[in-house]
Amino acid sequence: MPTIATEIHDKIGLIRLANGVTNAISPEMVTELDAALSDIMGTARGVVITGGEKFFSMGFDLPRLIVMDRPGIAAFMDAFNGLLLNLFTLPVPTACAMAGHAVAGGHVIALGADVRIAAPTVKLGLNEIKLGLAVPYLPGMILRLAATDRVASEVLYHGNFIPAPEAAAMGLVDAVVSKETVEAEAINRVTALAATSVPAFAAMKAARNETVRRRYEQNGKAMNERWLDCWFSEPAQSLMRQAAEKF
């Protein structure tokens, strides 16, 4: 069963996460979302990713991933980082519309977009450290580009869930609007950006993202191994098994 659905609204591609109530990020979702981003480039001038009313995404599908061995998790993370890099460097305007909570991997996907719109009841956060995990290398770099270094350190080192209005004040969200208008606002923002020169926008976006892309290509393999060491540590495995029971 597909984990996403795609639509086109006046040359703006809408990708809807559709993997149950939690929109947990499974291997299938990573593959389908990455393919959708590539496919939609042929017909769309911009992209909006949206999710459910309760969860934009709860993060990684822990019940699926916790039973994988190191090569399996390494392959999953290579694919997830590839998806994130694809979204982050897409040469058209992108937005995430969050009517529901976006935490852990869900927040990571939102960080990959140019614009983030959230409902006032939404909470965002990277709670990996509370599970004994590091936030992976690529998302960490993107966060430090999206926000100040001080804000990024607060998010990464404490792992708290942040209400959308507070996240907006921290620069993690671009606008907080009613749940009913989150999707429309994201489409409007992307439409406005897409009305500018396509080559100029693509060139400026590539210049902005170049340092992160280059550093990931140079250092990603070694840094991902450090992340895997955290994943397979006994304290993290124990905490993740407990967290998996909530899915």
Steps between C-alpha positions, in 0.01 A plus 500: 500500500647842404628717785460828310257660257578769244292776340567806282347838584566765233849364431577455871555138596334387824642188664290366785652259753247221544647227719232469766427741783863543604650521150798303630797514263546148367745379234210499253410863578860610447512328161160629389557858620840522335356367172207743521733797540689396188187418298317818589785716371385435146163669552524728807657839565496443876426231759301487825523203736214455744387234747210409725297705746651329805851439372691647211734217594588335830847415370668172418292182501676357807312167513628431147851633547585375848522139376742580214870419515774757444521457120121534479490820704801636310317444171185665638696803620682532167160509329353745755797735472475476121134599520580792730783622277270474196233710673753748638660562160189478281533790252141620553328654806386251764286519813376272776144550625468368854145472629623225735809442712838467328757334724830319456519384136181692425664822612806409293288482184350840583848648544587391147240734351544868422184602689330349808137577588341361818172506687510656850438165674794331327815399687836454333826361626799273462479275805774260390729578793230384742519159330878488523538596134678779319313702243660380174772711342308636200186610692720661764678710239172600337359605838802722569448664160125547555537649849774667702770282650366578848146391406632187330699404809193549719295272273769234459638478853171510692265309268184678614176523304436865414153655448465656154472864621825459694661322206405797280668739743812281479501514119407132458157578352421774248132550585239370745148496357175320576498126440240547227726733301843340548498322165365798306755734658785266405373479142468881484856549627645255249288647219638847574858373496435299184383817323857633504772406250547122516871504400576784743322330789677170428840671483452684830370188674797298375739767630330501840512122534842437348700485823265252668484281189879498458569428867254212500656350188846527661425396859162328496626142490721535809243703694223253416712221651514695826122533488468123448720442807247699703204311347644161594613596851311306766354809675356629170367158402320470834347848476394446140330171586296689759419777252399247235216385725327837444462441124 
